[in-house]
């Protein structure tokens, strides 16, 4: 049985560790399969006058690739992460300040945007920033045969996909906060991918809760 023929409806193994870095206000690693991201959060902190917003905090996101300089793909992913963070954070509690999220790609083996979003949420939690809800992300690939592959690897993304869809899901009512799509797909396939992502998000939110419980039970 090849990698592409294995179960396509199950998330790969994932894990996370918080407070790895000393300088950021919050940090975490998030691993999905062989995809790994290191996240650091700084703030609320002083902001440049040119970027200052009088009634809420400014959110900046920087994604550093494993090698080389950030390009167009990184800028697109940064926008997706930034808009998701802005939807979750209670920014009006910290006007005229900035929150900066820095994401370092350690290894990319598919579903990179999802891993970035999950790492960002864990780092925001570690920083103790006020949020209206948590968020997580799930990626779906649609194969040429119409099969929906959840949390695809890099090989699955390249070899058999006709479309790639990434969703950010919030924790209260499992609504979609953000979507990023490439390729062609039908309305029915879109709805199926959303439903599958919402169902899979329950596992990730439970992982968040278990991680926090383990961390604070050790402190006691």
Secondary structure, DSSP 4 states (H G I P E B T S, - for coil): --GGGS-SSSPPPEEEEE---SSSSEEEEEEETTEEEEEEEEEEE---GGG--TTS-EEEEEEE-SSS---HHHHHHHHHHHHHHHHHB-GGGGTT-EEEEEEEEEE-SS-HHHHHHHHHHHHHHHHT--BSS-EEEEEEEEETTS-EEES--HHHHHHSEEEEEEEEEETTT--EEEEEEEE---HHHHHHHHHHHHHHHHHHHHHHHHHHHHHHHHH-
